[in-house]
Amino acid sequence: MTWHHGRWSAFDLETTGVDVENDRIVTAAVHTRGGGLDPDAGEWLADPGIEIPAEATAVHKITTEHAREHGDPAEQVVREVAAELAAQVVKGGAAIVGHNVSYDLTLLDRECRRYGLPSLHERLDGHPLHVIDTRVLDQRAVPYRKRVSEQQGARQLITLAQFYGVPWEDEKAHGCSYDAIAAAQIAMRIAALAHMRRADWPENVRAERRVSFLPFRDVTVAELHDAQIEWAAEQAAGLQTHFRKTDPNAVVDGAWPLRPWVEPSTEEAPA
């Protein structure tokens, strides 16, 4: 079965920041469709247990006060989100789809470790985890897209939605359910382009330089997952080379779909 005909769980987190090692989940969404089974959906609001910075609130509109009043305890939310994703993978054979989803999966992993909970991988009981990342796919398909503007980057979710013809409403964006579903729709558009004639592509797609969706054609989800591991590493290496033009010590982690865990050092700093 080709990758776009199976069951998918669209996954997204909104968080207290962008540091996967230290930031916390504020909201989470898992929307599951396809595979000949009934659709399923879950959305969570957590009290993260720490202050939500103003910069994060500006993105997802959730304040510390709102999360404390209406959110469930963070440990409960982390447990339920990991359990839901695992159940969809184990029982329904779902692939997890999202935009830059290695961030979400890594932060979820760190949250599980924070509360001493079984990780997503531990909950899978040997079942394979297959992931579809629209950021990795898009960069492989359209490697030379330029920034839309000074404020809007080439690989942002809004940019992909506009490019692939997925509806976008600014006032709903950065809600975890909205972003998860948008990523799933983008993945479906990428799959459709991969399986149609180039002559039938929309004009804006054909106009891009060196665009190709051929690597996504007639492959299984397992084959696509393995390919993304290589593509993500190559993309990170290219970005690191670019950053080192101005910062010789810049490092871009190419691990995908989960950044490796490094045990904190227990050695005391010298006096």
N, C-alpha and C positions, 0 to 999 in steps of 0.2 A: 504494500500500500504506500502510495506517495505521501509525503509529509503533510500535505495540506488537507488530506481526507480523513485524518484521525481525530481524536478527541484532544482538545486544548483546554488548559486552565490559564486564563489571563490573570496576571499577578502584578500588583503594584503596591508600594508603600509610600506614605508621606511621613516624614521624620523630623527630628529636632535639628538636623544638619546633614552634612555630607561626609562626615567621618565615620566609616563603617565600624571602626574599632571602638568608638566611644559614644556615638549618637544613638537615639532610641526611636522606636516605632511610635507614631502618633495615630495614624490610621492605616488600615490594610484592606485590600480587596482581592477576592479570588472569584472569578466568573468563569464557569466551565460550560463548554458547548461541544456539540458534534459527536462523532463516533457512534451515531445511532442510538444514543442514550438521552434521557431527559436533561435539559439544562439545569444547572445548579449555580448558586451564588451565595457569597458571604461577604459581609463588610463589618469592620471592627473599628471602634474608637477606643484608644487607650489613654489612661493617665500615665504618662511616661515616667513619672517619679522624679523628674527634674524640670526646671524651667524651660519653656519653649522660647528660644530666642526670637526677638522681633523679626529678624531676617527670615526665619522659617515661617513664622506666622504670616508674613507678607506674601509668601508663596501659596500656602495651603489654607490660610485664613482661620486657623485654629489657634486660639490663645491658651495659655496655661490655665486660666480660670475656667474656660469652657471644658478643657480636657479633664480637669480635676472634678468638676461638677457632674459631667455626663459620661466620662470614660470609665471603662472597666479597668481593674488592676492590670498593670503591664504584664506581669507573669501569666495571668490568665489569657490575655490576648496573644502573647507569644506562643503559648501552648496550643491554643485553638487554631491559630494560623498555620503553624507547622503541621498539626494533625490533619487539617483540611487539605493542604497540599499533598501530604503523603497519601491520604485516602484517595484522592483523585488519581494519583499516579498508580497506586497499587490496585485499586478496584476497577478503575476505568481505563487504565493505560494512558492517561493524559500526558501530553507534553506541556511544560510550563512555558508560557510565552509572555514577553514583556519588552520594554524598551530600556536598554542598558541594564538588563535584568540581573547581571552579575552583581551590581550594587545591592539590589534588593535581597538576593539570595545570600550574599555575604553578611549583610547587616542582620538578617534573620538568624543566620548561623551564630553570630556573636551574641545576639539576644538570648538564644537558647543556652549558650555557654554561661552567660551572665546569671541566669536563674537555675543553672544545673539541670536543664531539661534535655531530653533526647533531641538531637539535631534532626533536620529533615532527612539527611542521608541515613542516620541510624534508624529512623522510622520506616524506611523503605524495605527493610528486611531482604536486601539483595535484589530487589526490582531495579531495573535501570532507570536513571533519571535522564530524560531528554529535554533539552531547553532550546527555545527559538527566540533569538534576540534580534529585534528589528534594527537596532543600531549596528550590529555586526553585519547583518545581511545588506542593509542599505549602503554601508561603506564599501562592501565588496562589489555591489552592483553599480554604484555611482561614485567612484573614488575621487572625482575631481570637482564635485559640487562646491561652489563658493558660499561664503556666508551670505545670508539674505540681507543683513544690515549689521550695523555696529552692535546692535542689541540682540540680534537673532542669529544663532550659529547654524552651521550647515547640517548638524546632526541632531538638533533638538527635536523633540516629539512634534511640536507644532510645524516645524519645517517639513518633516516627513509626511504629516497629515496633508499639508498643502500640496506637496509634490505628488502624492499618490491619490489625491482626490478624496480623502476621508474628511467628512464634515468636522468642523472645529469651532467651538464657542469659547471665547476667552474667559467668560464668567464661570464656566463649568470646569475649565482646565485646572489641573493640579488637584482635583478631587481624585482619590485613588481609584474609584470605580470608573470614572470617566477616562482617566489615562490608561487603565488596564484594557478597557474595551477598545479604545483608539488604537493601542498597540496591536491588538488582535486583528482589527480591521486592516491595519497597514500590512501585517503579515499576509493576510489573505490577498491583498492587492499585489503584493510582491509575488506570491504564488501564481496568481492569474497571469501576470506579465511573463513569468517564466514559461508558461504553457500556452502562449499565444504567439502568433507571427509578429515579427518586429514591425511590419507594415501596419499592424492593428494597434500598436501602442499609441497612447495619447501624444500629441505633438510636443508637449513640454518634456516628456520622457525621451523621445527620439532626439530632441535637441541637445541633450547632455553629451558631453565629451566622453568617449570610451565607455559608454554604458553597456552593461551586459547582465542578463538574468539567467544565462545558460547554466551556471553552476548549480542553480536551484531546480533544474528540470529533471523530472523522473528519478528522484532520489527518495529514499526512505527517511523517516525522522531520525533514525539512528545514524545514517550516513550524513545527514545535514548537521546533526549535533557534532559529530567528529570533525567535519570540515570547519565548523565555526571555531573550534579550539585552535586550529591552525590560523584561520583568518584573524581571530582576535589577537593572537600573539604577533602576527605580522603588522597589524594596525597599530598596536601599542609600540612596537619597535620603531615604526615610522614616526609616530608622534614624539617618541623620546628623542629621536634624531633631530626633529624640528625644534624641540624645546632646548636641546643642548647648544643650539646656535647662540642662545643668550644666557643659558645657565648650564655650565659644563657638568654639574652634578645632578641634573634632572633625571628622575627615574619614573617610568610609567610601567605599572604592573600589567603584564599581559596574560595573567592567569584568568581562565574563563572555564566554566561559569561561576566558579567559587574561588575567591582569593584564599590562599593557604593560611591556616592559623599558625601563629607563632607564639609559643608560650612566653609570657612576660618573664623577664629576668628576675631572679630572686636574690641576686647579688646586691649587696649594699654598695652605694656609691662611696668612693674613697673620701675620707674627711679632708 
